[in-house]
Amino acid sequence: MLTDGFNHVAVITKDADRLLEFYAAVFDAVKAVEMFDGPPDEPEHKLRLMIIDVGPHSELNVFEMPDNPEADRQVPMFGRGRLDHLALHAADMEAFEEIRGRLIARGAADEFVTDFGKVLSLFFRDPDGLEGEVCVVNPDWVPGTFNPPGTPSARFVH
């Protein structure tokens, strides 16, 4: 392969600070850059761009657009337009469990973990309602085994 993952995912929001707080609290993400289309203290600026680092070479490009209604459009899976959801990859199982705990504590995810075979997956919703997913390599994977959506991970069933 000539690539090693995604560089960024661009999203539209009405509140970049709220998204930064969420991704920082759950994923230890950090704000890398913040730009405005005019002086930030002038109320007529129409666009704010905040870049949030979510991995070593992965970022969210967050466009704050208070008058843009797209941030309000969250319909069921596969009805959201061309970008349906984003998936972040946890560094390891320990990081996955920490992220899972933080998401559950914030009410952003339930306890269900899907066993897709090669990866384990947890779905969440950010403060704008964007569906996200956290994946991690499944340490219990039997090569050649793939499971359909909705298959519970035995590791997380009590």
Secondary structure, DSSP 8 states (H G I E B T S, - for coil): ----S-SEEEEEES-HHHHHHHHHHHH--EEEEEEESS-TTSTT---EEEEEEEETTEEEEEEE-TT-GGGG---STT-S-S---EEEE-SSHHHHHHHHHHHHHTTS--S--EE-SSEEEEEEE-TT--EEEEEEE-TT--TT----TT-B-GGG--
